[in-house]
């Protein structure tokens, strides 16, 4: 079955960096776009970044532009989110998502907390 397993979250000080990973299995990873979303307490889930199947095209939410970078390694069936210059407002649970066959698949999420 489809599995998406996020890792790399944690507690970081403002201005710091984290790299999130999402290991995928159960589907042909290199055929589908992937994306990262986040959800802060009391807020709706929002798009952070997305990447096409071959990695040639990326898209970012306004909050991520200029600070975050999405990438993927199709040989490892893994998508990454490099987050730099983190701010307290980046605190959220971060989820990776795969869309195919008309279904959205989500990982369990990884908590990112930005605090001094």
C-alpha positions in Angstrom: 0.0 0.0 0.0 1.0 3.6 -0.4 3.2 4.9 2.5 4.6 8.4 3.0 6.9 8.7 6.0 8.1 12.2 7.0 11.1 12.8 9.2 13.5 15.6 10.1 11.2 17.8 12.2 12.2 19.2 15.6 12.8 22.3 17.6 14.9 25.0 16.1 15.7 28.6 17.0 14.6 31.4 14.8 16.9 31.9 11.9 17.9 28.3 11.9 17.4 25.5 9.3 15.9 22.1 9.0 15.7 19.6 6.2 12.6 17.5 6.1 12.4 14.2 4.2 9.5 12.1 3.0 10.2 8.5 2.1 7.6 7.1 -0.3 6.7 3.5 -1.1 3.9 1.5 -2.7 3.6 3.4 -5.9 5.8 4.4 -8.9 7.3 7.5 -7.3 9.0 8.9 -10.3 5.8 9.3 -12.2 4.0 11.7 -9.9 4.3 15.2 -8.5 4.8 15.5 -4.8 4.1 18.4 -2.4 4.6 19.6 1.1 1.8 21.1 3.2 1.7 22.4 6.7 -0.9 23.0 9.4 -0.5 25.2 12.4 -2.8 25.0 15.4 -6.2 26.6 14.6 -5.3 27.1 11.0 -6.2 25.4 7.7 -3.7 23.2 6.0 -1.7 25.2 3.4 0.6 24.4 0.5 4.2 25.0 1.2 5.8 23.6 -2.0 5.3 21.3 -4.9 7.5 19.6 -7.4 6.9 17.8 -10.7 7.7 14.2 -11.3 11.1 14.8 -12.8 11.8 17.7 -10.5 12.0 20.3 -13.3 9.3 22.5 -12.0 8.7 23.7 -8.5 6.0 25.9 -6.9 6.0 27.6 -3.5 3.4 29.1 -1.2 3.9 32.7 -0.4 5.3 31.9 3.0 8.0 29.7 1.6 9.3 31.7 -1.3 12.9 32.6 -1.0 13.5 30.5 2.2 12.4 27.0 1.4 13.5 24.6 -1.4 11.8 21.5 -2.4 13.7 18.7 -4.2 13.4 15.0 -4.9 15.6 12.0 -5.4 13.7 9.6 -7.6 16.3 6.9 -7.1 15.5 7.0 -3.4 11.8 7.7 -3.7 12.3 10.6 -1.4 11.2 14.2 -1.5 12.9 16.9 0.6 12.1 20.3 2.0 15.1 22.4 2.9 13.9 25.2 5.2 16.2 28.1 6.0 15.7 31.4 7.9 13.0 29.8 10.0 10.5 32.0 11.8 8.2 31.3 14.8 5.3 31.5 12.4 6.7 28.4 10.5 5.8 26.3 13.5 3.4 23.6 12.3 3.0 20.0 11.4 4.5 19.4 8.0 2.9 16.8 5.7 4.0 15.4 2.4 1.3 14.5 -0.2 1.1 12.4 -3.3 -1.7 12.7 -5.8 -2.6 10.0 -8.3 -5.5 8.0 -9.4 -7.8 10.8 -8.2 -6.7 10.2 -4.6 -4.6 12.3 -2.3 -2.3 10.3 0.0 -0.8 12.0 3.1 2.0 11.1 5.5 1.5 11.2 9.2 3.3 14.5 9.5 6.4 15.8 11.3 6.3 18.6 13.9 8.4 21.7 13.3 8.7 24.1 16.2 10.6 27.4 15.8 11.2 29.0 19.2 14.0 30.5 21.2 
